[in-house]
């Protein structure tokens, strides 16, 4: 037999809403104080002039899939660039380590010259 979940009702009500300023007061403040409209709104205006056309982000007829593909291509290209940069840095660090280890060990050219001088 399956266990049935028991749903308990609660009297707890959560209201996270805040009371906003009426539009009449904000327009009155705009006219009386000469404030800029963009300062009042966080995002600015959504509409543009008719000559400029529709903003692509707000166009309901825009093909959002094409926009998403372009953005993902940008992200993948930047990630590829970062990966290549890291590979180059690692290769350079490895080369430096190899050069340091070669300089600390016997120098083949110097060792041959010493051995050839002592053998004669």
N, C-alpha and C positions, 0 to 999 in steps of 0.2 A: 504494500500500500504506500502511496506517495504522501509525503509530508505537505500539509497545506499551510501556506504562510498566513499568519494572522496580522491583519492590518489594523493598527490602533489609530483611532482618531484623536487629535489633540486640539486643544483650545488656543494654542499658541499661534498668534498672527504676527508676521514680520512685514513691516512697511518701511522700505528703504528709500522711499521717494522724498524729494525735497521740494519745497515750494519755490517756484521760480518767480521772476519779476514779470508783471503783466506787460504785454506788448505796448500798451498805451503809454506807460511810464517810460519805457525805453525809447520810444519815438519822441516823446516830449523832451527827454534829456538830450537826445540827439539834436533836436532842433534848437533848444535853448543854449546848450553849452557848445555847440559846434563840434562835437566829437566826430571822429571818423567812424564810418560804418564798419570797416574791417576790424577796428579795435574792439567793437562790441561783440562781434562773432568770433569764435575761435578759428573756424576753418575759412572764413571769408565767404565770398559769394559763389554760388553754384552756377548761376547763369552768366552768360557772356553776351556781348552785343551780337546782333543778328549777322553782321558782316563777318565776324570772326568764326562763326559756326558753333558747333556743339563740342564741349570738352569731351574727350574720348572716355575718360573715367566715368562720366555721368550719362553717356549715351546708352539708352536702353536697346538700341538697335545694333550696337557694336558687337562684333564677334569676340567674346571674352576668351574663347579657347585660343585664338591666335595671339592675343595679348599674353596669355599664360605661357604659351610655348616660347614666345620671345623672352619673357622674363626668366624662364627656366634655362634657356640657352645662355643668357648672360651669367647666371649663377654658375652653371657648369663650366663655362669658359674661365671665370675668375677662379674657380676651384682648381681647374687644370693648371692655370698659371701659377697659383700658390704651390701646387704639388711640384711643378717643374723647378720653381725657385728653391724649394726645400731640397730637391734632389741635387741641384747644382751646389748648394751650400754643403751638403753632406759629402759630395765628391771632392770639393775643395778641401774640406777638413780632413778627409782621408788622405789626400795627396800631401797635405802638410805633415800629417803624422808619418807617412812613408818617408818623406824627405828628412824629417828629424831622426827617424830610426836609422836611415842610411848614413847620415852625417855622424851619428854617435858610434856606429859600428866601424869596422875597418874600411878604410878607403881603398878600393881595389887598385886604383892607379898608383897611389902612394905605396901600397904594400908590394906591388910588383916591382916598383923601382928599387925598393930596399932589398928585396930578395935577389934581384938581378945584380945589384952592386956587390952583395956579399958573396955570391956564387962565383964571381970572377976572380 
